Amino acid sequence: MREPETHELIFALCHEVSNWLAASRMLAGALVESRAPGRAAEAAARISQLASRTNSLVSLIRPLLAQPSGATESVDPLEIFDGVERSLDESCSDRVRFDRSTAPSCPRAAIAAEPLHHLLLTLIYNALEDSRPSGVVAVSIEVAPRKLTLALQARGPERRDLATLRGSALSDAVAARILNACGGRLSTTHRDGANRVSVELRRV
């Protein structure tokens, strides 16, 4: 698959958000009509998740359109973990596990804090969606001499339709473009019944 142009990513992103808003409206209607407390609670949780996913995805538009400044920004990945953990929707936060075992020696990463925050949050929501209804997403940091990797792993079927700019494929393409601009890289693999998304960043 060829690398999509920026305007194609923006168009696809807007289309995705439009679909999520339509889904939220349908869920809201079901919420009003439902007389079963369990179904109403489920609809409310899905609406909340869609709102959170929409916010994180839309927040990637600014870094996607930003022109390279030449300045080197850096961030502590553990601070990003803390911020993302606070930002996760309550209805799914218990399905995400952050491994901070590298804390004593974790280096800084060559990327600005805001785009990494929204990028990681978007990828986590996709991993949760791919592993529904009850899969757990493990998020960890792997340190190498010249780079560090934020790794997301969750059990689930191998992702399909990666040639279509929708769902996980769209988020991966947007994330890859933002990471490439700061010398990073995004990669995805499926092994032993689990999907892994790796956000590779230069060390500072």
C-alpha positions in Angstrom: 0.0 0.0 0.0 1.4 3.4 -1.0 1.8 6.0 1.7 -1.3 8.3 1.7 -1.0 12.0 1.2 -1.8 14.3 4.1 -5.0 15.5 2.5 -6.1 11.9 2.1 -5.5 11.2 5.8 -7.4 14.3 6.8 -10.4 13.4 4.6 -10.4 9.8 6.0 -10.1 11.1 9.5 -13.1 13.4 9.1 -15.1 10.6 7.6 -14.2 8.3 10.5 -15.3 10.9 13.0 -18.6 11.4 11.1 -19.2 7.7 11.4 -18.5 7.7 15.1 -20.9 10.6 15.7 -23.6 8.8 13.7 -23.0 5.7 15.9 -23.3 7.9 19.0 -26.6 9.3 17.8 -28.0 5.7 17.3 -26.8 4.7 20.7 -28.3 7.8 22.3 -31.7 6.8 20.7 -31.3 3.3 22.1 -30.5 4.7 25.5 -33.7 6.8 25.5 -35.9 3.9 24.3 -34.3 1.2 26.5 -36.2 0.1 29.6 -33.5 -2.4 30.6 -30.9 -0.9 33.0 -28.2 -3.2 31.7 -28.6 -2.2 28.1 -28.9 1.4 29.0 -25.6 1.3 30.9 -23.9 -0.4 28.0 -25.1 2.2 25.5 -24.0 5.0 27.8 -20.5 3.4 28.1 -20.2 3.1 24.4 -21.2 6.7 23.8 -18.6 7.8 26.4 -15.9 5.7 24.7 -16.8 7.0 21.2 -16.5 10.6 22.6 -13.1 9.9 24.0 -11.9 8.2 20.8 -13.2 11.1 18.7 -11.3 13.6 20.9 -8.0 11.8 20.7 -8.2 11.2 17.0 -9.2 14.8 16.1 -6.3 16.0 18.3 -3.9 14.4 15.9 -4.9 16.8 13.1 -2.7 19.6 14.4 0.5 17.6 14.6 -0.4 16.0 11.2 -0.5 19.4 9.6 2.4 21.0 11.5 5.5 22.0 9.5 8.8 20.7 10.8 10.3 23.4 13.0 13.8 22.0 13.2 13.7 22.2 17.0 14.3 19.1 19.0 11.6 18.5 21.6 11.7 15.6 24.1 9.4 14.0 26.6 9.6 11.5 29.5 7.5 8.5 28.4 6.5 7.7 31.9 4.9 11.1 32.2 3.0 10.3 29.0 1.9 7.0 30.6 0.5 9.0 33.6 -1.3 11.5 31.4 -2.8 8.8 29.1 -3.9 6.7 32.1 -5.8 9.7 33.5 -7.4 10.5 30.1 -8.7 7.0 29.4 -12.5 6.7 29.6 -13.6 5.1 32.9 -15.6 2.4 31.1 -12.5 0.8 29.7 -9.6 2.0 31.9 -9.5 -1.3 33.8 -8.7 -3.1 30.6 -5.3 -1.3 30.1 -2.2 -2.3 32.0 0.8 0.1 32.1 4.2 -1.5 32.8 6.5 1.1 34.5 9.3 -1.4 35.4 11.8 0.6 33.3 11.2 3.7 35.5 14.7 4.0 37.1 16.5 4.1 33.8 13.9 5.3 31.2 15.4 7.8 28.8 13.6 10.7 27.2 12.1 10.4 23.7 12.6 12.8 20.8 9.0 13.9 20.3 6.7 16.6 21.7 4.5 15.6 24.6 1.1 16.6 23.1 1.2 14.6 19.9 2.6 11.5 21.6 -0.2 11.7 24.3 -3.0 11.7 21.7 -1.2 9.2 19.4 -0.8 6.7 22.2 -4.3 7.2 23.4 -5.7 6.7 19.9 -3.7 3.5 19.5 -4.8 2.1 22.8 -8.5 2.7 22.0 -8.0 0.9 18.7 -6.3 -2.0 20.5 -9.2 -2.2 22.9 -11.7 -2.2 20.0 -9.8 -5.0 18.3 -9.8 -7.1 21.4 -13.4 -6.6 22.4 -15.4 -7.4 24.4 -13.1 -8.1 27.3 -9.5 -8.2 26.1 -6.7 -6.4 28.0 -4.1 -4.1 26.4 -0.6 -4.2 27.9 1.5 -1.1 27.4 5.2 -1.2 28.1 8.5 0.5 27.4 11.5 -1.3 25.8 14.8 0.5 25.9 17.6 0.0 23.3 21.0 1.8 22.9 19.6 4.3 20.3 15.9 4.1 20.6 13.0 3.2 22.9 9.8 1.5 22.0 6.3 2.0 23.4 4.7 -1.4 22.8 1.0 -2.2 22.9 -0.1 -5.8 22.9 -3.5 -7.4 23.1 -4.9 -10.8 22.2 -7.2 -10.9 19.2 -7.6 -11.9 15.6 -5.2 -10.5 13.0 -6.3 -7.2 11.7 -7.7 -7.1 8.2 -8.5 -4.4 5.6 -5.3 -2.6 6.3 -5.4 -1.1 2.8 -8.5 0.9 3.7 -8.1 4.1 5.6 -10.6 3.2 8.3 -10.4 2.1 12.0 -7.0 0.8 13.1 -5.5 1.2 9.6 -6.4 4.9 9.5 -4.9 5.5 13.0 -1.8 3.6 12.1 -1.3 5.7 9.0 -1.8 9.0 10.9 0.5 7.8 13.7 3.2 6.7 11.2 3.2 10.1 9.5 3.6 12.0 12.8 6.3 9.6 14.0 8.3 9.7 10.7 8.4 13.5 11.0 10.4 13.2 14.2 12.6 10.3 13.2 10.4 7.6 14.7 8.6 4.6 13.3 5.4 2.6 13.7 5.2 -1.1 13.1 2.5 -3.8 13.7 2.8 -7.6 14.0 0.5 -10.5 14.8 2.0 -13.5 16.6 0.7 -16.3 18.8 -2.8 -14.9 18.8 -1.9 -11.4 19.8 -1.6 -8.0 17.9 1.4 -5.8 18.8 1.8 -2.2 17.8 5.3 -0.7 18.3 5.9 3.0 18.6 9.6 3.4 18.0 11.2 6.7 19.1 14.7 8.2 19.1 16.4 8.5 22.5 17.6 11.9 23.7 
